[in-house]
Amino acid sequence: APETEAPTEVPAATPEHTRTGMSKASLKQAYIDNLFYIQGRFREVATPHDLYMAAAFTVRDRMLDRWVKSAQVYKTSHARTVCYLSAEYLLGPHLANNLVNLGISEVARRAGEELDLDFEAILEEEEEPGLGNGGLGRLAACYMDSLATVQIPAIGYGIRYEFGIFDQDIQNGWQVERSDTWLRNGNPWEIPRPKISFPVRYGGHTEHSRDQAGRSRVRWVADMVVSGVAFDTPVLGYGVGNVNLLRLWKAEAPESFDFQVFNVGDYYGAVHAKIEAETISKVLYPNDEPEAGKELRLKQQYFFVSCSIQDMIRLHLNTVGPLETFHEKFVAQLNDTHPAIAVAELMRLLMDDHAMPWDAAWDITRNTFCYTNHTLLPEALETWSVALFERLLPRHLEIIYEINRRFLDTVRVRYLGDEARVARMSLIDETGGRRIRMAHLAVVGSRAVNGVAALHSELIKTTILKDFYEMSPERFHNVTNGVTPRRFIVVSNPRLAELITEFCGHDRWIRDLDCLRDLEEHAEDPALQARWREVKTAAKQDLALWLSQHGGVVLDPQTMMFDIQAKRMHEYKRQHLNVLHIIRVYQRLKQNPNLGMVPRAFIFGGKAAPGYYMAKLMIKLINSVAEVINNDPQVNGFIRVAFMADFNVKNGQRLYPAADLSEQISLAGKEASGTGNMKFSMNGALTVGTLDGANIEIRDEVGAENFFLFGMTAEEVRRKQAEGYRPWDYYHGDDELRSDIDLVTSGLFSHGDTNLFRPLADHLINQDPFMVLADYRAYLNCQDRISEVYDRPAEWDRMSILNVARMGKFSSDRSIRDYAERIWGIEPKPIGI
Ligand code: GLS
């Protein structure tokens, strides 16, 4: 195409230029070409999806250009590489994020305008890969972004689930799950690598023998084999040339048909085997459900771990050479215990396939892995029955037994006669049915163990891993979680990003979030405050418009405080405490319609695990309360309640910018870190929160005076539980509390049905495992204080600005630098543009 742009544009485009050039002209030409050559369409007949695909390919070409260069540098320099092993990656939409990281958002937008494209509609067209449940999976995605940005060579390994986290509909107030079909229309961001594929075996038995040198050898004769095929997604860092690799495995039958079976005539048997193989990467398991009998889940874990370790060994043999230096080339981070079987798998491959003696193999293994714990909740600590292991992974069970035998011997020598300790530390839980403790396997097989926030890392040492900490304290660390400011400020809140850049006088904060401190000096500047408020109100308007179009709730962004709780539905996160506050305000307004109060919109979002009854009932309660309040003209000028269906990354990006108040109200000691707390605060929301997880550090950073604290400390919780907590006493000792709970079961919110919410109320009054009643009064008092401050805009704005200014610590870039320096021992490998 003839070049008609300004002289600064590239000259007459060569094919190379239009394929990868960053000028507006190149982008336009590339877009048209991609629409034509990849989608087989021209502008006039293209569907919205065609238009999106062409945009995605145009962006992807520019990433691949950098990717190839990164791969070359990494390979020739034998760069030490982080392998992040995670069963979940909650990636969110790629297109807008990749445009930002490439630094071409603006020019692409202008190119789109000149092509008469609706840019927003194209972005909306993307289906997000929801390959994770919540915080843990999203953290993995943030870390992939930061690894590339901080220029650390890395591979993220995981599973290419055909169905990610379910889509949530709300019908009659209840959650209804729909299967997520994100791959239905194709995924332009991934590159299939059919030639990078590994066999993964299950079942069968082992045969022990001796080789000619008299060394013992083991052969595992499996009875099922599937093939793991790599699908690669490039992950580009912000403003750098580094592109890392996210390699997700898809399970396939080794051949399209099993010819042996086919030849003896069992055609349908062969087809069945193929289906069984493909089932392994079919669907992501929702968490918060009983683990019982989920054989497929264990198969999934072993599947992606085995493929990943085999791939690492292949890479090592191809580039570096002898496996004795494997741990110098790679460090493998276990994202929770889901990939913990990797410890036994690396041992197996080194010993059985590469004839390495136990001690050498163990040395390498122990120096390769590091383990991150993400939860203290007992029901989330993975164990697998020995019987299941024996059936599915007989060789691994032998290896685990041997690891355990050797390990427990060291425990015995260290703690003479303390057999109770030996039993507690064993990899096998012998109480009840025999079960393998995956966290113990992960700890014993790792060189470093970390929690995800300061409090959580301390609690690990005093509770679930106390014995291990006492034995080797030097292996325990804390790395506080972080989130990427690219996605959670620049992409989701461009107005705020621009305002920050204007007042800081630079945009360095995007890669060095500590630079946000430059805002502090403007915190009381009326000019900034006015603009700050405009930006917040505009985001609230966007959200209000969206909510009114999706679900029909009308909120007033001008007058109402937007009070938002968005996260998975779980009793420990205490959405019901929030609801009790809403009911209290409602009752106050009914008693005194002239109550002068700050109008509030209470907004919720979050999925419940399909099998978690109480969490689903909480969703129903929120929607039922919403229905009554929103339709009551006596109060609905002051309060409204909205439940945003299908909280995912994309919808989260609509919520974070619009929040005035962020609800982080878990029972102290239960939320390992939380990361939503960081996303809200980075977008100028003030937090109402307990001293739990990263809330504590957020409060330390932003200043106690800029944080609304309430509730018991983890230590107070522990003491109260030890003394015997009696929620009944709170219920009877506080008239307002009793009246709020009684209103839940009165039938008001359930069209006269007094049974519907009875299980929830009874559970609170009688058990209340997460101490909602004990924190109720403190929460209400705090909320009253919040309303008062909100009434003083200059004070609120100042607090909001200071929250943003002091969020530097919570960039995932900082977390990754912490890991790199303190845990991995790995240096950046900068690649220029
Ligand atoms: C989680 C924790 O519950 C969160 O507090 C934490 O922020 C997240 C990432 O570390 O990990 N653990 C878990 O099993 N799911 C989570 O979201």
Boltz pocket constraint, residues with backbone or C-beta under 6 A from the ligand:
constraints:
  - pocket:
      binder: B
      contacts: [[A, 134], [A, 135], [A, 136], [A, 137], [A, 139], [A, 373], [A, 374], [A, 375], [A, 380], [A, 452], [A, 481], [A, 670], [A, 671], [A, 672], [A, 673], [A, 674], [A, 675], [A, 693]]
      max_distance: 6.0
